[in-house]
Amino acid sequence: MLKSIHLQNFRRHTDLRIDFSSGLSVDNEAGKTTLFEAITFALFGVRACRNADLTTWGQTANSHRVELVFVSEGVEYTVQRSARSAEINYIGGRASGQT
């Protein structure tokens, strides 16, 4: 289950935090595709995105960053990914790298 996502300089969002809850509703043109792509980027990197132009226009190149918090099988995971690094943290473990 998704708990939250935080986008910084990702596509059109310079700083967006969303806490997911049951019954969350999003209007048309509210950025659903961007949120889906941010989740994809957090989990799989830029290769899984439709193009590599992820940084918000007018912001420092490659300054985009996504933090995704989710729960799977009772364990909470925090994934942080930027243009230069990727990291996943959970109780009892941590992994980091580029891919």
N, C-alpha and C positions, 0 to 999 in steps of 0.2 A: 504494500500500500504506500502510495506517495504521501509524504508528510509536508514537505516544503521545497521550494526552489527559490534561489536568489540569483538574479542575472545582473551582471555588471558589464556595461559597454557591449552588450550582446544584441546584435541587430539594431532595432530602434529603441532599445531599453538601456538607458544609462545606469539605472539603479531600480530594480523591480524585485520585490519579495512577495511571494504568494504562499500562504499556508493553506493547504488543501484540507477540505472537510467534506463530509457526506452531504450531497445535495448541491455542491458547487455548480453554479451556472455561469456561462460566459456568453456574452453577446457576439453577434457577427462583427467582423473587423476588429475584434478585441485582441488579436494576436495569438489565437489558438495554435496556428501552424508554427509560429515562433517558439511557443512554449514546448510543443512537441519536438521541435528541432533542438532546443536547448537540452531537453532530457536525453535525446539521442547523442548530442555532443558530449554531455557529461559521462554517459556510459560507454560510448564507442569512439569518440574522437572526431576530428574534422573530416576524416574519410567517409563517415556515414552521413554527412550533411550534403545538401543540394549543391553548395559551392563553398569555397573557403573564405569568402568575404563576410566574416562574422562580426567584426568590430563596428560599433556604432559610428556612423559618419561624423567626422569632426573630432573624434577621440584619438588618442595615441594608438598607432598601429599595433595590432596584436595585444591590446590591453583587455580583451574580453575574458570573462571568467564566469563560470557557472558552479553553484553549489547545490547539490541535490541530496535531500534526506528522504530515505524510504525504509520501510520495514519489510523483511522477508523471513518467514518462518520464526517469528518472534525476535529476530535480531535487527537492531537499528543500524543502518549504514549511512555514512556521510561521504559523498563523492564530491571532490573538488577538482575541477579541470580548468586549465587556462591554455593559452597558445603554447606554453613552454613546459607544462607539467601536468601530471594527473596523480591523484591520491585518493585512496579509499580508507576510511577509518571505521572500526567497529570495536565493540568491547572485546578485548583480547587480541586485537590484531590491527595491522596497518600495512598497506602496500603502496608503493609509489613508483613512478617512472613516467615515460613518455607515452606509452601505448596501452 
